[in-house]
Amino acid sequence: MTVASPCINVCRMHPRTGLCEGCLRTIDEITVWSRLDDAGKLGVLARVDQRREALRAERRAAAAGPLPPAGQP
């Protein structure tokens, strides 16, 4: 099996997260990708999926606005 790279050719490292804005990999994950076996690549892809879900949750929370103080509706 050949595991495809998640690269989408949007290669910019985000200064706050240290992740590529296109594929959500770290610079270390990007540089070792071609030397990883399929299991290693699948591990990276699993971490990318976790990061993507965390970013979606963060964006949803930001869009919802601040939570009311405790005890208020």
N, C-alpha and C positions, 0 to 999 in steps of 0.2 A: 504494500500500500504506500502511496506517496501522499503526504500531507501537504496541502497547498498553503502557501504563505498568506497571512491575513493582510498583507500590505495592499493598500488601495492608492498608492502614489500620492498621498498627502503627508509628506514627510517633514513634520515640524515637531520639535520637542517642546512640550508645554513646560514653562519655567516652574510653575507651582507643583505640578504632579510628577514631573520627570518622565511622563509618558508621551509617546508619539500621538499627535492629535488625530492621525489617520487610523492607525491599527491598534492603538492602546498598549503597545509593548514598550518595555524599558529599553534603553540603549543596549544593555547587556543582552537582553533577549533577541534584539535585532541582530547584533553582531555574531551571536553563536548559532542563529537559526540554521544556516546551511550545514553546520557540523552536528546538529542534533539528530538522533535517530527518531523514528516515528513516535515512540512513546514520549520522548522529550518534547517534541513538537506538540503533541496532544496535551501535554501538561501546560505548555505555554498558552495554547488556545483555551484551555479551561480557565486559566487566570485572566485572560483577556475577556472571556464571557462574564466572569465575576466582576471585573472592573466596569464593563459596560453596564451591567445591572446596577451597580453602585452609583455610577454617574447618572443613570436614568432616575433613580430614587432621589438623588441629590437635587436634580433639576425639578422633579415633581414637588419636592418639599419647598424649594425656593419659589416656585410659581404659586404655591398655595399661600405663601406669606407666613408671617410669624404666628406662632401658636398663642392663643389667649393665655393670660396668667392662670395658674391653677385655681380651680373652683369657679371659673367663669365659663359660660358656654361659648 
